[in-house]
Amino acid sequence: MSNWDDRCVAVYQIKEAKYPSCAPFHPAEAYPEYLFESVGREPNYAYAAVRGVLNESKLDPEHFGSGLWNPLGSLLQPGGRSC
């Protein structure tokens, strides 16, 4: 579990820095934590990069690769607001 006092940097190298050519911009594979039925027809390197950074940041590492993975769960609470 991570908190805002931790100091870490995560870097994730991607093949191409672009989104798929047409919306919606779903990932091209059904990741275990991905709740939606449809996947994209083209690779979504941006989605994979964000997922990789969250994993490299050690956010909810015990659940990574499962449907229970919630990398922002320790930082955001249900119904929380910034103001």
C-alpha positions, 0 to 999 in steps of 0.5 A, spaced: 500 500 500 502 506 498 501 513 500 503 520 498 509 521 503 512 515 499 517 517 494 518 513 487 518 514 480 516 509 475 518 509 467 514 505 462 517 505 455 512 504 450 512 502 442 509 508 440 506 514 443 499 514 440 492 512 441 488 507 436 485 511 430 478 511 432 474 511 438 472 508 443 479 507 445 479 501 449 485 496 450 486 491 445 486 485 450 481 484 456 486 485 462 483 481 468 481 488 472 478 491 465 470 491 467 468 492 460 466 486 455 469 490 448 476 490 447 479 495 441 481 492 434 488 496 435 493 496 440 492 502 445 499 503 447 497 509 452 492 504 456 498 499 457 503 505 459 498 507 464 497 500 467 505 499 467 506 505 471 501 504 476 504 497 476 511 499 477 509 504 482 507 498 487 500 500 487 496 494 490 501 489 488 498 483 491 492 484 486 496 485 480 494 481 474 487 479 477 480 482 477 481 485 484 487 490 482 485 497 484 491 501 484 488 507 486 484 504 492 489 506 497 489 513 494 481 515 493 475 513 497 468 512 494 465 518 494 471 522 495 471 529 493 477 534 492 473 540 494 
